[in-house]
Amino acid sequence: MSRRLPLIIPPSGMGRRRFVQGLVAGGVLASLSSPVLSALANSNPLRQGTAPILRGNEFDLVVDELPVNFTGKPGVATTINGSIPAPTLRWREGETVTIRVHNKLREHTSIHWHGIILPYQMDGVPGISFAGIPPGATFTYRFKVQQSGTYWYHSHSGMQELTGMYGAIIIDPAGPETIRADRDHVVLLSDWTDEDPMRVFAKLKAQGDYYNYNQPTVIDFFRDAARDGVGSAFEKRKMWNEMRMNPTDLADLSSQTLTYLTNGITPAGNWTALFSPGERVRLRMINGAGNTFYDVRIPGLKLKVVHVDGLDVEPVTVDEFRFGPGETIDVIVEPHDEAYTIFAQSMERTGFALATLAVREGLKAPVPKLDPVEWLTMRDMMGSMEHGSMSGGSMSGMDHSSMPGMNMMDDSSMSTMDSGNMTGMTGMTGMDHSAMAGMDHSAMKGMSGLAVPSTTARHARTEYGASTDMRVDMARSNLDDPGIGLRNNGRRVLTLADLHTPSGPMDKRGPSREVELHLTGNMERYSWSFDGVEFGKSTPVHFRHGERLRVILHNDTMMTHPMHLHGMWSELESPDGKFQVRRHTLPVQPAQRISFLVTADALGRWAWHCHLMFHMDGGMFREVVVS
């Protein structure tokens, strides 16, 4: 089988499709000896590709390595209890769970319980909440389950999450279930690379668009020239060349190195979720990918979104939704035909994860073609500026040296700044911002000035260095944009503006201060950061215990970042300061500025990072201290 597999860059045709879609029987089980295969089959009464379900209050999880083969090229995966995905853990709200994690690896490991509210010592982030689990050691997690819904867990050590160490968590409510469904399936999407992840990271450091096979070509130029004229096509290329940026740089990785998985199964393997006619089916969609945003739809079915990031939302019916690593979205579908395709294409449109919803095994439905690749627009580059521009690199833009106060900040690390009763930017001159934890705009116009999120970009001096290649001066703050590739596609696509938590905010207080952080990067250096400072050079963001504060995330890059704050809920608000939805992971689009409220009710040390693995490892990570 492997002798007939094409090279890493397949030429075309069937070879390329086979590379992207993987082997029919790819995964851990395809590589194991018969005795092990038999043992795993006996321990898991479900069909291949569905993780074992573990119920109760006490669990033993064994982290180990096992051989895998998803594409015809043997590899080694990091597994929990011998499966990919890891076992689905079924808990009950209000009970205390004890989880013993046994490390059989030759390196440290950890497990982070994504979105779970717990003591920081149980959060599972090495170097922040604990030291990690050494080889041969056992660590016991113990905490009370304070919530219900769909969540997941994964390693927070090295690249283990990308190599297979992730699983679903389903928490049954203490009272009656609020969502009615006749059938319930976990659909955990992920991605896999046959390459050593550190080798992938090294390639990106050397060339940020190494895996981008959608770059503009001569054919594209002639097509644009035929449609818009030679002059227009030339100016279009000239603009992007002068900015030294790539209009198709939507994702760091592509199917050139990734195989997209559904519940650990390649597209060719056709993982199948069963239903009976007339049933309401709940699909618990989890994005456990290391580096892939997925656009999910089921042709022929409407998707009723009922539950997001572990919490019920006011139901909204759509045709499609996009979600990034770390996010979970539960939908209700009511199938009536025999088979449907669950189609999850990657944002950069080079491949897809695939599953089938069917009345019996073996059925398939037509698979849609990938949507065409779309270029980033000026809205994605400049935000709300129609004819202005961004500052940075060789791009023409505003002269920040002429803006009062902007060039006088000493923000070598820029700690949270208390602006007192300032009414303008001129008062910032000479302040010492040595810790770089984000700009604090407390009471710049008194408490009344915090009723609505600020819209003026406040760039730290640390953004004016080698780690940052662009800065957006007038970011857009709208929440009703589905994102590049989904605009005006003829389908009803979910947006952040559609999501509402029916119970309202968890804390009725308004914010007492406002902290602004910028998501920054340099694609030439493949460096990612907050406010131009990578994690290794940063100091913590400080929240005061019990306070209610507003956080503004301002994206100065061309990529969407799924931002995950550990330990506390992020309560997204609209541009006019109205509560929208409670989340644990928030996607921030290019040139977008979003705000959310946080109640700092969790003492301790917490992680805050982009959930794209290579962005996190590249520096877009920060510690938050609540004291």
C-alpha positions in Angstrom: 0.0 0.0 0.0 2.6 2.5 1.0 4.8 1.8 -2.0 2.0 3.1 -4.3 1.4 6.2 -2.2 2.5 9.5 -4.0 5.1 11.8 -2.6 4.4 14.4 0.1 3.5 16.8 -2.8 1.4 14.5 -5.0 1.3 15.4 -8.7 -2.5 15.6 -9.3 -5.6 13.6 -9.8 -6.4 10.4 -7.8 -3.0 10.6 -6.0 -3.8 14.0 -4.7 -7.3 13.0 -3.6 -6.0 9.9 -1.9 -3.4 11.9 0.0 -6.0 14.5 1.2 -8.7 12.0 2.0 -6.4 9.4 3.6 -6.8 5.6 3.9 -10.2 3.9 4.3 -8.9 2.1 7.5 -6.5 4.8 8.7 -5.8 5.4 12.3 -4.5 3.5 15.4 -6.4 0.3 14.8 -5.0 -0.1 11.3 -1.5 -0.3 12.7 -1.9 -2.6 15.7 -1.3 -6.3 16.0 -4.3 -8.6 16.1 -4.2 -9.3 19.9 -4.2 -5.5 20.7 -6.8 -4.9 18.1 -9.0 -7.6 19.6 -8.5 -6.2 23.1 -9.4 -2.7 22.0 -12.5 -3.9 20.2 -13.7 -5.8 23.3 -13.2 -2.7 25.5 -15.2 -0.5 23.0 -18.6 -1.9 22.0 -19.0 1.0 19.6 -17.9 0.9 16.0 -14.4 1.8 14.9 -13.8 5.5 15.0 -16.1 6.2 17.9 -14.1 6.8 21.1 -14.9 4.6 24.2 -17.3 6.3 26.7 -16.2 6.3 30.3 -18.8 7.2 32.9 -18.6 7.7 36.7 -16.6 9.7 39.2 -13.2 8.0 39.0 -11.1 7.6 35.9 -7.7 6.2 34.9 -6.2 7.7 31.8 -3.0 6.2 30.4 -0.9 8.4 28.1 1.3 6.5 25.7 2.5 6.3 22.1 1.1 4.0 19.5 1.8 3.5 15.8 -0.7 5.0 13.3 -1.2 5.1 9.6 -3.6 7.6 8.2 -2.2 8.2 4.7 0.0 5.2 4.0 2.9 6.7 5.8 3.5 5.1 9.2 3.7 7.4 12.2 3.5 7.6 15.9 0.6 9.1 17.8 0.1 10.3 21.4 -2.9 8.4 22.7 -5.0 8.1 25.8 -6.1 4.6 26.7 -5.1 3.5 23.2 -7.5 5.5 21.1 -7.8 8.5 18.9 -9.8 10.4 19.9 -9.3 9.8 23.6 -12.2 8.3 25.5 -15.3 10.4 25.9 -15.7 11.3 29.6 -19.3 11.4 30.8 -19.7 13.4 34.0 -22.6 14.8 36.0 -23.0 18.4 37.2 -22.5 18.8 40.9 -20.4 15.7 41.4 -16.7 15.5 42.2 -14.5 13.7 39.7 -11.1 12.1 40.3 -8.9 11.5 37.2 -5.6 9.7 37.6 -3.4 10.4 34.6 -0.5 7.9 34.1 2.3 9.0 31.9 4.0 6.2 30.0 5.7 8.6 27.6 9.4 9.5 27.6 8.6 13.1 28.1 6.4 15.3 30.3 2.7 15.4 29.6 -0.5 17.2 30.9 -4.2 17.4 30.4 -6.1 20.7 30.2 -9.9 20.5 30.8 -11.0 23.0 28.1 -13.7 25.4 29.3 -14.1 23.7 32.7 -14.4 26.0 35.7 -12.1 24.6 38.4 -9.2 25.5 40.8 -6.2 26.7 38.9 -4.0 23.9 40.2 -6.2 21.5 38.3 -6.1 23.4 35.0 -3.3 21.4 33.6 -1.0 24.0 32.0 2.7 23.2 32.7 4.7 26.2 34.0 1.5 28.1 34.9 -0.8 25.9 37.0 1.6 23.0 37.7 4.9 21.5 36.7 3.5 18.9 34.3 3.5 15.1 34.7 7.0 13.6 34.4 7.7 10.3 32.5 6.5 7.3 34.6 4.6 9.5 37.0 0.9 9.8 37.9 -0.9 13.0 38.6 -4.4 13.1 40.1 -6.9 15.7 39.1 -9.8 16.2 41.5 -12.4 18.9 41.3 -16.2 19.5 41.6 -18.1 19.7 38.3 -19.9 23.0 38.3 -21.4 23.1 34.8 -23.1 20.9 32.2 -22.8 20.6 28.4 -20.3 19.8 25.7 -16.7 20.3 26.4 -13.3 18.6 25.6 -9.9 18.0 26.9 -6.4 17.9 25.4 -2.7 18.0 26.2 -1.1 21.3 26.9 2.5 19.9 26.5 4.6 20.3 23.4 2.8 19.2 20.2 0.9 16.3 21.8 -2.5 17.8 21.0 -1.7 17.7 17.3 -0.4 14.1 17.5 -3.6 12.7 18.9 -4.1 13.6 22.5 -7.7 15.0 22.7 -11.1 13.8 23.7 -14.7 14.9 24.3 -16.4 15.7 27.7 -20.1 15.5 28.1 -21.5 16.7 31.3 -25.1 15.8 32.1 -27.1 18.5 34.0 -28.1 18.0 37.6 -31.7 18.7 36.6 -33.6 17.9 33.4 -31.9 18.3 30.0 -32.9 21.6 28.4 -32.3 20.3 24.8 -34.6 17.6 23.5 -33.1 15.1 21.1 -33.8 11.5 20.3 -30.2 10.7 19.3 -26.9 12.2 20.4 -23.5 12.0 18.6 -20.1 13.5 19.3 -18.5 14.8 16.1 -14.9 15.7 17.0 -13.0 17.3 14.2 -9.2 17.4 14.2 -6.2 17.4 11.9 -3.1 15.2 11.5 0.3 15.7 9.9 2.7 12.9 8.9 5.6 15.3 9.5 7.2 15.9 12.8 5.3 18.9 14.1 8.5 20.6 15.2 9.8 20.2 11.6 6.5 21.9 10.4 7.1 24.7 12.9 10.7 25.1 11.7 9.5 25.4 8.1 7.0 28.1 9.0 9.7 30.0 10.9 11.8 29.9 7.7 8.9 30.8 5.4 5.5 31.7 6.8 3.6 30.8 3.7 5.5 27.5 3.1 2.3 25.4 3.0 0.2 28.0 1.1 -0.6 26.4 -2.3 -3.3 29.0 -3.2 -0.9 31.9 -3.9 -1.8 34.1 -6.9 -0.6 32.8 -10.2 -0.2 34.0 -13.8 -3.5 32.3 -14.6 -5.2 34.4 -11.9 -3.7 37.5 -13.4 -5.1 36.9 -16.9 -8.5 35.9 -15.4 -8.6 39.2 -13.5 -7.4 41.1 -16.5 -10.1 39.6 -18.7 -12.7 40.5 -16.1 -11.5 43.9 -14.8 -9.0 45.1 -17.3 -5.2 44.8 -17.5 -4.7 48.1 -15.6 -6.9 47.0 -12.7 -5.3 43.6 -12.5 -1.8 45.1 -12.5 -2.7 47.6 -9.7 -4.2 44.8 -7.6 -0.9 42.9 -7.7 1.2 46.1 -7.3 -0.7 46.9 -4.1 -0.1 43.5 -2.5 3.5 43.4 -3.6 4.2 46.8 -2.0 2.6 45.7 1.2 4.7 42.5 1.0 1.7 40.5 2.0 -0.2 37.6 0.6 -4.0 37.9 -0.2 -4.5 34.1 0.2 -2.7 33.8 3.5 -5.8 32.5 5.4 -4.1 29.7 7.3 -0.6 28.6 8.1 -1.2 25.0 7.1 -3.0 23.2 4.4 -3.7 19.7 3.0 -0.2 19.8 1.7 0.7 18.5 5.1 -2.6 18.0 7.0 -5.1 15.2 6.8 -8.5 16.2 8.2 -10.2 13.8 10.6 -13.6 13.2 12.0 -13.6 11.2 15.3 -10.1 10.0 14.3 -11.2 8.8 10.8 -10.0 10.2 7.5 -12.5 11.3 4.9 -12.1 8.1 2.9 -12.9 6.1 6.1 -16.4 7.7 6.2 -17.2 7.8 9.9 -21.0 7.3 10.1 -23.6 8.6 12.7 -26.8 6.6 12.7 -30.3 7.8 13.0 -33.9 6.5 12.6 -36.4 8.4 10.4 -38.3 11.0 12.3 -35.6 11.5 15.0 -34.2 14.8 16.2 -30.5 14.3 16.2 -28.1 16.3 18.4 -24.6 16.6 16.9 -22.0 17.8 19.4 -19.5 19.4 17.1 -16.0 19.9 18.7 -13.1 21.5 16.9 -10.1 19.7 18.4 -7.8 20.6 15.5 -4.3 21.9 16.1 -4.4 24.4 13.3 -7.6 24.3 11.3 -10.7 26.4 11.1 -13.6 24.4 9.7 -16.7 25.6 7.8 -19.4 23.0 8.5 -22.6 22.2 6.7 -24.8 19.3 5.9 -26.3 19.7 2.4 -30.0 19.1 2.5 -30.4 19.9 6.2 -30.9 23.0 8.3 -28.7 23.3 11.4 -30.4 24.5 14.5 -27.6 25.9 16.7 -28.7 25.3 20.3 -25.5 25.1 22.4 -22.2 26.8 22.1 -19.0 26.4 24.2 -20.9 24.3 26.8 -23.9 26.7 27.2 -27.3 26.8 25.8 -28.0 29.7 23.3 -31.2 31.0 21.9 -31.8 28.6 19.0 -30.8 30.0 15.6 -31.2 28.1 12.3 -28.4 28.3 9.7 -27.0 26.4 6.8 -23.4 26.6 7.8 -21.1 27.7 10.6 -17.4 28.3 10.9 -15.5 27.4 14.1 -11.9 27.3 15.1 -9.8 25.2 17.4 -11.2 25.1 20.9 -14.8 26.0 20.0 -17.8 23.7 20.4 -21.1 24.0 18.7 -24.1 21.7 19.2 -26.8 21.6 16.5 -30.1 19.8 16.1 -31.0 18.3 12.8 -34.1 16.5 11.6 -33.0 14.1 8.8 -35.6 12.6 6.5 -33.6 11.0 3.7 -31.4 7.9 4.1 -28.0 9.6 4.1 -26.4 13.0 4.4 -22.8 14.3 4.2 -21.4 16.2 7.2 -19.0 18.4 5.3 -16.3 20.4 7.1 -14.0 22.2 4.6 -10.9 24.0 5.8 -11.0 27.7 5.7 -8.2 28.0 3.1 -10.1 25.5 0.9 -7.5 22.8 0.3 -9.3 19.9 2.0 -12.1 18.7 4.3 -13.1 16.4 7.1 -16.0 14.2 6.3 -18.7 12.1 7.9 -22.1 10.6 7.0 -25.4 10.8 8.8 -27.3 7.7 7.7 -30.0 5.2 8.6 -27.5 2.4 8.4 -23.8 1.7 7.9 -22.3 1.8 4.4 -24.5 4.5 3.0 -23.0 7.6 1.5 -24.3 10.9 0.1 -22.8 13.2 -2.5 -19.8 15.1 -1.3 -19.8 18.8 -2.2 -16.9 20.4 -4.1 -14.6 22.7 -2.1 -15.7 26.3 -2.3 -13.5 28.6 -4.4 -10.5 30.3 -2.8 -11.2 34.0 -2.0 -8.7 36.7 -1.5 -8.6 38.8 1.6 -10.3 42.1 1.1 -9.4 45.6 2.1 -11.9 45.2 4.9 -9.8 42.3 6.2 -6.7 44.5 5.9 -7.9 47.9 7.1 -11.0 47.3 9.2 -13.4 50.2 9.0 -11.1 52.4 6.9 -12.3 52.6 3.3 -9.6 54.8 1.9 -7.1 55.1 4.8 -4.5 52.4 5.5 -2.6 50.6 8.2 0.7 51.5 9.6 3.5 49.1 9.4 6.2 47.6 7.2 6.4 49.2 3.8 2.7 50.0 3.8 1.6 53.6 3.5 -0.4 54.7 6.5 -0.9 57.1 9.3 2.1 58.9 10.7 1.9 57.9 14.3 4.7 60.3 15.3 2.3 63.1 14.8 -0.4 61.7 17.1 -0.1 63.2 20.6 1.2 60.7 23.1 1.4 57.8 20.7 5.1 57.9 20.2 6.0 58.8 23.7 4.9 55.6 25.5 7.7 53.6 27.1 6.1 50.2 26.6 9.1 47.9 26.7 6.7 45.4 28.3 3.7 47.6 29.0 1.9 46.7 32.1 -1.7 47.4 32.8 -2.0 51.1 32.7 -4.4 52.9 35.1 -5.3 56.1 33.2 -7.0 57.8 36.1 -9.3 60.6 35.0 -7.6 61.2 31.6 -9.8 62.5 28.9 -7.5 62.0 26.0 -4.3 60.3 24.7 -2.0 63.3 25.5 -2.0 62.4 29.2 0.0 59.2 28.5 3.3 60.9 28.0 6.1 59.5 30.1 4.2 56.7 31.8 6.2 53.6 32.8 4.5 50.5 31.3 7.2 48.0 32.1 5.1 44.9 32.4 3.2 45.0 29.1 0.0 43.3 30.2 -2.4 45.5 28.2 -3.6 49.0 28.4 -5.9 49.9 31.2 -8.3 52.7 30.3 -10.1 52.9 33.7 -12.3 55.9 34.0 -10.8 57.8 31.1 -14.1 59.6 31.0 -15.4 58.5 34.3 -17.6 55.5 34.9 -20.1 56.6 32.3 -17.4 56.4 29.7 -17.2 52.6 30.2 -20.8 52.0 29.2 -19.8 51.5 25.6 -16.5 49.8 24.5 -13.9 52.3 23.2 -13.1 52.2 19.5 -9.9 54.2 19.3 -6.9 52.0 18.7 -4.1 52.5 21.3 -1.0 50.9 20.0 1.7 50.2 22.5 5.3 51.2 21.6 6.2 47.5 21.7 4.1 47.1 18.5 6.7 49.2 16.6 9.3 46.5 16.4 10.5 43.5 14.5 7.8 41.3 15.9 5.0 43.2 14.3 4.6 43.8 10.5 1.3 45.6 10.5 -1.0 47.7 12.7 -4.7 48.4 12.1 -5.7 51.9 13.2 -9.4 51.7 12.6 -10.5 48.2 13.2 -14.1 47.1 12.5 -16.2 46.2 15.5 -19.2 44.6 13.8 -20.1 41.0 14.8 -22.3 40.1 11.9 -19.5 39.2 9.4 -19.2 35.4 8.8 -15.6 35.9 7.6 -13.6 35.6 4.4 -14.9 32.8 2.1 -18.4 32.8 3.6 -19.7 36.2 2.6 -22.6 36.2 0.2 -22.2 32.5 -0.6 -25.9 31.9 -0.9 -26.1 30.1 2.4 -27.2 31.4 5.8 -24.0 31.4 7.8 -23.8 31.8 11.6 -22.1 34.9 13.0 -21.2 36.1 16.5 -24.1 38.5 16.3 -26.6 35.6 16.1 -25.5 34.1 19.4 -27.3 35.0 22.6 -27.1 33.4 26.1 -30.8 33.3 27.2 -29.9 33.5 31.0 -28.1 36.9 30.4 -24.8 37.9 31.9 -23.5 36.1 35.0 -22.7 39.4 36.7 -25.0 42.4 36.4 -22.3 44.9 37.2 -20.7 47.1 34.5 -17.0 47.2 34.0 -14.8 49.2 36.4 -12.0 49.4 33.9 -11.1 48.5 30.4 -8.0 46.5 29.3 -6.9 46.6 25.7 -4.6 44.0 24.1 -3.6 43.8 20.5 -3.1 40.5 18.6 0.1 41.0 16.7 2.4 39.1 14.4 5.1 39.1 11.7 4.6 36.6 9.0 8.1 37.0 7.6 9.5 35.9 10.9 6.5 33.8 11.8 6.3 35.5 15.2 3.0 35.9 17.1 2.4 37.9 20.2 0.2 40.2 22.3 1.1 43.9 21.8 4.2 42.9 19.9 5.7 41.0 22.8 6.1 37.2 22.6 5.3 35.1 25.7 8.9 34.5 26.7 9.5 38.3 27.0 6.3 39.2 28.6 5.0 39.5 32.2 1.5 38.6 33.4 -1.8 40.5 33.0 -3.2 41.2 36.4 -6.9 41.0 37.3 -8.1 42.1 40.7 -10.0 39.3 42.5 -13.8 39.9 42.3 -13.6 42.8 39.8 -15.7 43.2 36.7 -13.6 44.4 33.8 -13.9 44.8 30.1 -11.3 43.3 27.8 -10.8 44.5 24.2 -9.0 42.4 21.7 -7.8 44.3 18.6 -6.5 42.1 15.8 -3.6 43.7 14.0 -3.0 40.7 11.8 -4.5 39.2 8.6 -5.5 35.9 10.3 -8.4 34.9 12.5 -7.3 33.9 16.0 -9.5 31.7 18.3 -8.6 33.3 21.7 -9.0 31.1 24.8 -9.0 32.6 28.3 -8.6 29.8 30.9 -10.5 29.7 34.2 -13.1 32.4 33.6 -16.0 33.1 31.2 -15.6 35.7 28.4 -19.0 37.5 28.0 -19.0 38.9 24.5 -20.8 42.3 24.1 -22.0 44.1 21.1 -20.3 47.3 19.8 -22.8 49.4 21.9 -22.1 47.5 25.1 -25.0 45.1 25.2 -24.5 41.5 26.5 -24.4 38.9 23.7 -23.1 35.5 24.7 -20.9 33.7 27.2 -17.9 31.9 25.6 -14.7 30.2 26.6 -13.1 30.7 23.1 -13.7 33.7 20.9 -12.6 34.0 17.3 -11.3 37.4 16.4 -11.2 38.1 12.6 -8.6 40.1 10.8 -8.8 43.9 11.5 -11.5 43.3 14.0 -11.9 44.7 17.5 -14.1 42.8 19.9 -14.9 43.4 23.6 -16.1 41.1 26.4 -16.6 41.4 30.1 -14.9 39.2 32.7 -15.7 38.6 36.3 -12.3 37.8 37.9 -13.7 35.3 40.4 -11.0 32.7 40.0 -7.9 33.2 42.1 -4.6 31.9 40.7 -2.5 31.8 37.6 -4.2 31.2 34.2 -3.2 30.8 30.6 -4.6 33.1 27.8 -3.6 32.2 24.2 -4.5 31.7 20.6 -5.7 28.2 20.1 -3.9 27.8 16.8 -1.1 25.6 18.1 1.7 27.2 16.1 0.6 30.7 17.0 0.6 29.8 20.7 4.0 28.3 20.4 5.1 31.2 18.3 4.4 33.6 21.2 0.7 34.5 21.2 0.3 33.4 24.8 0.1 35.3 28.1 -0.3 34.5 31.7 -3.2 36.0 33.7 -2.8 36.4 37.5 -6.0 36.9 39.6 -5.1 38.1 43.0 
